[in-house]
């Protein structure tokens, strides 16, 4: 089967010419070929395998290109990389690999194309197109990867236990590809992942999180999260999440399964936003429910303070997984901490002061917070669902009105601490904080408008009250 149409970019003819000059065989392999066959568009990352030196081939290609790109050489891995007109090309010599039990770094020897295809993670990633002059565009498919593409199957070229034990990151990649492509992991492969789940411990947290992010930004993250749960990998990676699974019943009173509810929330929010960190907030919004769950005879199941506990857990979770402890983490914490606030507002008569306070505390993230709360509606009762959605719509309208009128988002009290000190000839003291807070509270409660004159008059009244002026 020939696929010359996949190789229309002039770069492939140049690689072919370079290989001819060096007297080596070479092939484009992996994601580029897979995505072409799936009609997923043209990949900008191209992997080229040379039966010989990948580094020499890369250098020869660079010398034939007008742009004379710089070649980055990674001698330890026998690979070289160059960029040309928005395309990133990686060259590697065909190789055999063997592994130590406690490492995913292989012992590498030179090998044939078939050796190289054997070491690939999945049959759909072992497909290769020849770049050799005599067979240019010919597909080499030793493991029936074409059938697996058509049948939407994730399968390993070798016995799955060997593939996953050698490099346990492949277990995460299997789940990620199944999620991204909406494929099914072959049963033997799925069972092998469960059998080798504890091998995930030798993988760096950064590599695990990289795969997790790719699952989280897919169209339906719940597919990958459910597979991680089914194979028991999730309990190693996010035990805070698996702790939410299950329903307890005492005296006929039950609570919902917060794990499966969470997965629904993540899918709901993913249909509304591509924001990775808002999706993470949806994933973690209920993690405080496991440690705060209590049963009371009179009122049944409660999860008091789960948002506060959950927001504290976010920091520990990010730190353990070596995720960023910067503004991104603080954003997720804030979303988790405030995740029930709009819900409380939607259940009561919405007062202006409650909305002002919500907008003030959520700041620029108030819209994201509303999106999270709307995604949290997972009831199957259509009457209830309609009611919740219309309530949230009212809250959104109220936010818009209050915002336009009072300009509360990220506001600072119109009278500064410096002005208070100057007016009453004070040094930094407790009284200044009291006056400043009182002005802020008066604006949020709607006692005074958010403007300078009203705030100044209020300051003078408060100062009299505190005995700062006669």
Number of C-alpha atoms within 10 A of each C-alpha: 9 13 16 15 9 15 18 11 9 8 16 20 16 17 24 21 18 23 26 16 11 13 12 16 19 30 28 25 24 24 20 24 25 21 15 16 17 13 9 11 10 13 14 13 15 18 18 29 28 26 20 22 19 25 23 21 27 27 21 19 22 22 15 14 13 8 11 14 17 14 19 15 19 12 9 7 12 18 20 23 23 19 18 15 9 8 13 14 19 22 26 25 26 27 23 19 16 13 15 12 12 13 14 18 14 14 11 15 12 16 16 17 21 15 15 21 27 21 19 19 24 26 26 29 23 26 26 27 26 24 27 22 14 8 12 19 23 17 20 20 19 15 19 14 24 18 13 18 18 11 11 18 22 26 24 28 22 17 12 22 19 15 23 26 25 22 22 23 22 20 26 24 19 26 27 26 21 20 26 18 16 17 20 19 20 17 12 13 20 21 16 20 29 17 15 19 21 14 21 22 15 14 15 12 15 12 12 17 17 14 18 20 16 17 24 29 19 21 16 21 25 23 22 25 23 17 21 24 19 15 19 18 23 18 16 15 21 16 13 23 24 19 16 22 17 12 11 13 12 12 8 7 12 13 15 13 13 20 21 18 18 24 20 21 23 27 21 23 25 23 11 12 14 14 13 16 17 24 25 21 26 29 26 25 29 26 26 27 22 19 16 15 15 12 17 9 9 6 8 15 17 14 15 14 14 22 26 16 19 23 26 15 18 26 17 12 17 13 13 12 16 13 16 12 13 8 9 15 21 15 16 23 23 20 29 31 23 22 23 19 18 23 19 11 18 19 13 9 11 16 12 16 17 18 25 23 17 21 24 19 16 20 15 12 16 20 14 17 25 21 18 28 24 21 21 21 18 14 12 8 8 9 9 13 15 12 13 19 16 13 21 20 15 15 22 17 12 17 21 14 14 17 16 11 11 16 17 23 20 11 13 12 19 18 20 13 15 12 14 22 15 10 11 13 10 14 12 12 9 8 17 21 13 14 22 20 13 17 25 20 16 17 23 23 17 15 13 17 16 22 14 12 13 16 22 17 13 19 20 17 15 19 19 12 11 13 9 14 11 7
